[in-house]
């Protein structure tokens, strides 16, 4: 199959993670990487990996005749213009979440990709986690009957710096958006109504930025199922990532991943390792799998596994959750087509 030549835009943590995965992936070749602050350190890093072109001008990547696809790993406020530019240059696109902080802008980006006939995949890596993907298989095979309840626990080991909160879009758009996508993925149904409650219980500085650090969000799905998501910015025991789908014929759940499965039993109690501590450990294979499937879809000419539509739906749920929190009431997603559609 054809080797897909890649340009990476944004050489921060996530951009470098994708680069290191692509370097070991059959069928993929990194042709270039760009970053506004590209300097000697990035050039040395790229040289060690055999990446031939380093630039601080992303247009050089967009207009590069040999590049087939771009990975957009830059700040969220750059995603929409970069998607439009990539589409105009006929490049397939992998874009980290969220597409934008504005539903109108996200729709514009999706329309540009569709009009250009290029693929657009959104970086919801948790769909590719070995635990969650297996839960989805079991649900889709009907082994637990019709889904009735979807329960998701998602808690970070430590809160981000308050400066990050300023530009993150808030807990719903930055953190819980992954859980909103997984809720759709596991249930096999669209979310039609959202009710959210939140509090500042972890770090007062987060509240000073106008955000929350603790939340419970309930969802109503088109198929009649209900969902509950609990989020916290700080779980002292590690990265807490669990799901359960309960249905008419049974239930399926996925626990945390641990460094080992060893359990120590003694007179003082039963102990085991804490969950894997950070998202880069917990979802390493998921990041690899999402990248592999993106490359394979381009080689085979098949639809990408996580579409721009999936990205838009997760943003709509995040927007509904924010509005619900502000107004203290359930919010139907149908309201958002005629109401405020920015989360900034």
Rosetta blueprint (number, residue, H / E / L):
1 X L
2 X L
3 X L
4 X E
5 X E
6 X E
7 X E
8 X E
9 X E
10 X L
11 X L
12 X L
13 X H
14 X H
15 X H
16 X H
17 X H
18 X H
19 X H
20 X H
21 X H
22 X H
23 X L
24 X L
25 X L
26 X L
27 X L
28 X E
29 X E
30 X E
31 X E
32 X E
33 X E
34 X E
35 X L
36 X L
37 X L
38 X L
39 X L
40 X H
41 X H
42 X H
43 X H
44 X H
45 X H
46 X H
47 X H
48 X H
49 X L
50 X L
51 X L
52 X L
53 X E
54 X E
55 X E
56 X L
57 X L
58 X H
59 X H
60 X H
61 X H
62 X H
63 X L
64 X L
65 X L
66 X L
67 X L
68 X L
69 X E
70 X E
71 X E
72 X E
73 X L
74 X L
75 X L
76 X H
77 X H
78 X H
79 X H
80 X H
81 X H
82 X H
83 X H
84 X H
85 X H
86 X H
87 X H
88 X H
89 X L
90 X L
91 X L
92 X E
93 X E
94 X E
95 X E
96 X L
97 X L
98 X L
99 X L
100 X L
101 X L
102 X E
103 X H
104 X H
105 X H
106 X H
107 X H
108 X H
109 X H
110 X H
111 X H
112 X H
113 X H
114 X H
115 X H
116 X H
117 X L
118 X L
119 X L
120 X E
121 X E
122 X E
123 X L
124 X L
125 X H
126 X H
127 X H
128 X H
129 X L
130 X H
131 X H
132 X H
133 X H
134 X H
135 X H
136 X H
137 X H
138 X H
139 X H
140 X H
141 X L
142 X L
143 X L
144 X L
145 X L
146 X L
147 X E
148 X E
149 X E
150 X E
151 X E
152 X E
153 X E
154 X E
155 X E
156 X L
157 X L
158 X L
159 X L
160 X L
161 X L
162 X H
163 X H
164 X H
165 X H
166 X H
167 X H
168 X H
169 X L
170 X H
171 X H
172 X H
173 X H
174 X H
175 X L
176 X H
177 X H
178 X H
179 X H
180 X H
181 X H
182 X H
183 X H
184 X H
185 X H
186 X H
187 X H
188 X L
189 X L
190 X L
191 X E
192 X E
193 X E
194 X E
195 X E
196 X E
197 X E
198 X E
199 X E
200 X L
201 X L
202 X L
203 X L
204 X H
205 X H
206 X H
207 X H
208 X H
209 X L
210 X L
211 X L
212 X L
213 X L
214 X E
215 X E
216 X E
217 X E
218 X E
219 X E
220 X E
221 X E
222 X L
223 X L
224 X L
225 X L
226 X E
227 X E
228 X E
229 X E
230 X E
231 X E
232 X E
233 X L
234 X L
235 X L
236 X L
237 X L
238 X L
239 X L
240 X E
241 X E
242 X E
243 X E
244 X E
245 X E
246 X E
247 X E
248 X L
249 X L
250 X E
251 X E
252 X E
253 X E
254 X E
255 X L
256 X L
257 X L
258 X E
259 X L
260 X L
261 X L
262 X L
263 X E
264 X E
265 X E
266 X E
267 X L
268 X L
269 X E
270 X E
271 X E
272 X E
273 X L
274 X L
275 X E
276 X L
277 X L
278 X L
279 X H
280 X H
281 X H
282 X H
283 X L
284 X H
285 X H
286 X H
287 X H
288 X H
289 X H
290 X H
291 X H
292 X H
293 X H
294 X H
295 X H
296 X H
297 X H
298 X H
299 X H
300 X H
301 X L
302 X L
303 X L
304 X L
305 X L
306 X L
307 X E
308 X H
309 X H
310 X H
311 X H
312 X H
313 X H
314 X H
315 X H
316 X H
317 X H
318 X H
319 X H
320 X H
321 X H
322 X H
323 X H
324 X H
325 X H
326 X H
327 X H
328 X L
329 X L
330 X L
331 X E
332 X E
333 X H
334 X H
335 X H
336 X H
337 X H
338 X L
339 X L
340 X L
341 X L
342 X E
343 X L
344 X L
